[in-house]
Amino acid sequence: MTGTVYKSTGSWYTVKTINGKFYECRIKGRFRLQGIKSTNPIAVGDIVEFQLETKNNTETGVINRIEERKNYIVRKSVNLSKQTHIIASNVDQVFLLVTIDNPPTFTTFIDRFLVTAEAYSVKTILLFNKIDAYNEETMLQVKYLQNIYRTIGYNCLEISATTGKNIDKVKAIMEGKVSMFAGHSGVGKSTLVNAIEPSLDLKTKAISLQHSQGQHTTTFAEMFDLSFDAKIIDTPGIKGFGVVDMEKEEVGDYFPEFFALKQDCKFNNCIHLNEPKCAVKDALEANEISYSRYKSYIQILEGEDEHYRTDNYDNE
């Protein structure tokens, strides 16, 4: 039988078949050893083949094959930095929720996420949430960030999951697609999903005052079918986003504005640091590309994973 993984709790996977029936499935022990470096060999969104078995009058499935993924979103595993964690696969688009404060989403995090999405061919839309709660100064920061990301080709939307502002536009983008929702804990993912589809009634929690990062309410990714021909994958809140499996020479290719200038660099293997006649450095000095983006690029090159939450858009 073939189906799509809708939920993963570590050892068991909820799989939905084409005829709409759900089965609880597990994987064969040796399946874990087939050269898959990630902490989770199977992810939400995977299409899998499984066989049914009955034990103690309970029918479950044993997964024996994963179909090739068209894409996936991956990050460094939280505890095992040399391993990766596949957040979701076969995704049409990702909505990355951004908040200026309560909790803050810094450009380092946004850029790491976008680089990974570019590397694995996943379209990303930036949703600036909680705009109903912002004052004039904070809204200026929203406009400033939107300008950076719109200029390089990313779709940006101002929304309020609480008041419903522009939720209809989000739904229109979602129609007919599998969308993943991501962002720090506390940025309003569950509130947004509930605004889009109130019948799901996902759990939400108040922001933790002590850390103002939000409290984790989702502990694993899960896919949901919506009432308007769309699917969503809700994901756990992400504190940091470690970039994995990239050579230094290719990182710049996943910054669209750097990639567009690459052909004008003197050296075809230019990594835009100290090389002479570098088109990216020239554009940076001419204020044609964003300083915060270039700073994120250098941090990724230098492997400064501990700087996920460093603010770097006050330095412009």
Secondary structure, 3 states (H helix, E strand, C coil): CEEEEEEECCCCEEEEECCCCEEEEEECHHHHHCCCCECCCCCCCCEEEEEEEEECCEEEEEEEEECCCCCEEEEECCCCCCCEEEEEECCCEEEEEECCCCCCCCHHHHHHHHHHHHHCCCEEEEEECCHHHCCHHHHHHHHHHHHHHHHCCCEEEECECCCCECHHHHHHHHCCCEEEEECCCCCCHHHHHHHHCHHHCCCCCCCCCCCCCCCCCCCCCEEEECCCCCEEEECCCCCCCCCCCCCHHHHHHHCHHHHCCHHHCCCCCCCCCCCCCCHHHHHHHCCCCCHHHHHHHHHHHCCCHHHCCCCCCCCC
